Amino acid sequence: MNERAMEPSCLCSTLMEPDAYDASTPTFLFDSNTMSNVSYYTAEGLQKLKDEVHHMKTVERPKISQQIAEARDKGDLSENAEYDAAKEAQGMLEAKIAKMENLLANARIIDDSDIDNSKVFILSKVRIKNQKNGAEVTYTLVAENEANLAEKKISVDSPIGKGLLGKAVGDIAEVQVPAGMIPFEILEISR
């Protein structure tokens, strides 16, 4: 396996900084220990993340604020379970927003136009054949945060993804899965 395929430094020439998503993002919400965790996204995946943060800020946050206001209007807050539940929901939502804003702040877009098609890399669409049972399947290798088996998108960090990275058409990838070692033949690589 080409170990260099997993190194973020080899992707630097293929990465672009995302557009500033929100200049008003409060930086004090970020833990300095997690600031350096770079996440790689396709343009589509990054847009989904931005849309989710926008939805939480513009729909979920006002909804919870309204629930708090309604519970507060009911009187004694010391014995008001609705108020406690709404405040807890607010805290959880704010934590989720902060975490997702941190992901956005450290997001990098992968530009697949510079990636070599002769070998399997992130964003490669790979048709493979299981040598044990003859089954053929096509997967797209994506970053872990975009993996979705229903859409045939597997993570480059998954056992199959790791086994395929750096391989060329005709190569056999020996992949260790929970069921044992499975040899996969690379039939086709595309974008």
FENRA-V94619 format. One record per residue. N is the residue number from 1. PHI is phi in degrees with one decimal (* if undefined). PSI is psi in whole degrees, -180 to 180 (* if undefined). Layout:
# FENRA-V94619
n:N phi:PHI psi:PSI
n:N phi:PHI psi:PSI
This chain:
# FENRA-V94619
n:1 phi:* psi:141
n:2 phi:-77.3 psi:103
n:3 phi:-63.8 psi:-29
n:4 phi:-63.7 psi:-24
n:5 phi:-64.2 psi:-25
n:6 phi:-89.7 psi:-14
n:7 phi:-75.9 psi:129
n:8 phi:-59.6 psi:-29
n:9 phi:-63.7 psi:-29
n:10 phi:-75.2 psi:-13
n:11 phi:-94.3 psi:-8
n:12 phi:-55.2 psi:-39
n:13 phi:-71.9 psi:-13
n:14 phi:-106.9 psi:9
n:15 phi:-108.7 psi:148
n:16 phi:-128.6 psi:147
n:17 phi:-69.0 psi:139
n:18 phi:-72.1 psi:160
n:19 phi:-62.2 psi:149
n:20 phi:-61.1 psi:121
n:21 phi:-84.8 psi:-29
n:22 phi:-166.6 psi:105
n:23 phi:-66.2 psi:-18
n:24 phi:-91.1 psi:9
n:25 phi:-62.2 psi:124
n:26 phi:-72.1 psi:118
n:27 phi:-74.4 psi:-19
n:28 phi:-69.0 psi:-12
n:29 phi:-77.8 psi:-12
n:30 phi:-94.9 psi:137
n:31 phi:-79.0 psi:127
n:32 phi:-62.9 psi:-23
n:33 phi:-72.0 psi:-25
n:34 phi:-101.9 psi:-2
n:35 phi:-64.5 psi:-27
n:36 phi:-90.7 psi:3
n:37 phi:-80.0 psi:94
n:38 phi:-77.6 psi:135
n:39 phi:-117.5 psi:138
n:40 phi:-102.8 psi:134
n:41 phi:-133.6 psi:155
n:42 phi:-80.3 psi:165
n:43 phi:-59.5 psi:-39
n:44 phi:-64.4 psi:-45
n:45 phi:-65.4 psi:-39
n:46 phi:-66.8 psi:-39
n:47 phi:-64.7 psi:-39
n:48 phi:-61.2 psi:-42
n:49 phi:-64.5 psi:-44
n:50 phi:-61.3 psi:-43
n:51 phi:-63.4 psi:-39
n:52 phi:-66.1 psi:-42
n:53 phi:-63.4 psi:-44
n:54 phi:-59.9 psi:-43
n:55 phi:-61.7 psi:-44
n:56 phi:-63.4 psi:-39
n:57 phi:-74.5 psi:-38
n:58 phi:-96.0 psi:-21
n:59 phi:-114.8 psi:-55
n:60 phi:-68.4 psi:-46
n:61 phi:-60.2 psi:-49
n:62 phi:-63.0 psi:-35
n:63 phi:-62.7 psi:-44
n:64 phi:-69.0 psi:-38
n:65 phi:-60.4 psi:-39
n:66 phi:-64.9 psi:-41
n:67 phi:-63.1 psi:-40
n:68 phi:-64.5 psi:-44
n:69 phi:-62.5 psi:-42
n:70 phi:-64.6 psi:-42
n:71 phi:-67.2 psi:-37
n:72 phi:-64.7 psi:-34
n:73 phi:-69.3 psi:-15
n:74 phi:-83.1 psi:-1
n:75 phi:114.6 psi:-137
n:76 phi:-53.2 psi:115
n:77 phi:-77.7 psi:-21
n:78 phi:-67.9 psi:-26
n:79 phi:-121.3 psi:28
n:80 phi:-104.6 psi:100
n:81 phi:-65.8 psi:-35
n:82 phi:-62.7 psi:-42
n:83 phi:-64.4 psi:-46
n:84 phi:-60.5 psi:-43
n:85 phi:-64.9 psi:-41
n:86 phi:-67.1 psi:-40
n:87 phi:-64.9 psi:-39
n:88 phi:-65.7 psi:-43
n:89 phi:-62.4 psi:-39
n:90 phi:-63.4 psi:-44
n:91 phi:-62.4 psi:-42
n:92 phi:-66.4 psi:-41
n:93 phi:-64.1 psi:-45
n:94 phi:-63.3 psi:-37
n:95 phi:-65.8 psi:-41
n:96 phi:-65.7 psi:-41
n:97 phi:-62.1 psi:-45
n:98 phi:-61.4 psi:-42
n:99 phi:-64.5 psi:-43
n:100 phi:-71.1 psi:-34
n:101 phi:-65.6 psi:-35
n:102 phi:-64.4 psi:-43
n:103 phi:-59.7 psi:-44
n:104 phi:-63.1 psi:-41
n:105 phi:-63.9 psi:-28
n:106 phi:-107.5 psi:14
n:107 phi:-80.6 psi:143
n:108 phi:-129.3 psi:138
n:109 phi:-91.6 psi:135
n:110 phi:-89.8 psi:123
n:111 phi:-97.1 psi:108
n:112 phi:-81.4 psi:-1
n:113 phi:-69.6 psi:-23
n:114 phi:-99.1 psi:2
n:115 phi:-86.8 psi:134
n:116 phi:-64.8 psi:130
n:117 phi:-86.7 psi:-6
n:118 phi:-80.2 psi:-15
n:119 phi:-130.5 psi:161
n:120 phi:-82.0 psi:123
n:121 phi:-133.9 psi:-179
n:122 phi:-59.4 psi:142
n:123 phi:76.2 psi:3
n:124 phi:-74.4 psi:141
n:125 phi:-99.7 psi:118
n:126 phi:-121.4 psi:127
n:127 phi:-99.1 psi:122
n:128 phi:-124.3 psi:158
n:129 phi:-124.9 psi:124
n:130 phi:-71.5 psi:117
n:131 phi:-69.2 psi:-22
n:132 phi:-77.8 psi:-43
n:133 phi:-118.5 psi:-1
n:134 phi:78.6 psi:2
n:135 phi:-71.2 psi:137
n:136 phi:-109.5 psi:142
n:137 phi:-149.6 psi:152
n:138 phi:-116.5 psi:129
n:139 phi:-125.1 psi:153
n:140 phi:-109.2 psi:128
n:141 phi:-85.8 psi:126
n:142 phi:-132.4 psi:173
n:143 phi:-65.7 psi:156
n:144 phi:-54.9 psi:-38
n:145 phi:-74.1 psi:-7
n:146 phi:-111.8 psi:1
n:147 phi:-62.5 psi:138
n:148 phi:-157.0 psi:102
n:149 phi:-62.4 psi:-32
n:150 phi:-63.0 psi:-30
n:151 phi:-95.6 psi:9
n:152 phi:62.3 psi:35
n:153 phi:-110.9 psi:117
n:154 phi:-114.7 psi:152
n:155 phi:-74.1 psi:144
n:156 phi:-67.2 psi:-15
n:157 phi:-91.9 psi:-4
n:158 phi:-75.4 psi:161
n:159 phi:-55.8 psi:-44
n:160 phi:-68.4 psi:-44
n:161 phi:-58.1 psi:-47
n:162 phi:-61.8 psi:-39
n:163 phi:-68.3 psi:-30
n:164 phi:-85.1 psi:-27
n:165 phi:-55.4 psi:131
n:166 phi:84.2 psi:-6
n:167 phi:-82.8 psi:156
n:168 phi:-114.0 psi:169
n:169 phi:-58.2 psi:133
n:170 phi:95.0 psi:-18
n:171 phi:-71.8 psi:154
n:172 phi:-107.7 psi:124
n:173 phi:-100.7 psi:118
n:174 phi:-86.5 psi:113
n:175 phi:-114.8 psi:126
n:176 phi:-87.0 psi:114
n:177 phi:-120.4 psi:169
n:178 phi:-54.4 psi:-30
n:179 phi:-81.2 psi:-3
n:180 phi:121.1 psi:-166
n:181 phi:-84.4 psi:127
n:182 phi:-123.4 psi:126
n:183 phi:-87.5 psi:128
n:184 phi:-116.3 psi:131
n:185 phi:-94.2 psi:134
n:186 phi:-81.7 psi:115
n:187 phi:-94.8 psi:-36
n:188 phi:-158.8 psi:143
n:189 phi:-128.2 psi:130
n:190 phi:-147.0 psi:-178
n:191 phi:-114.5 psi:*
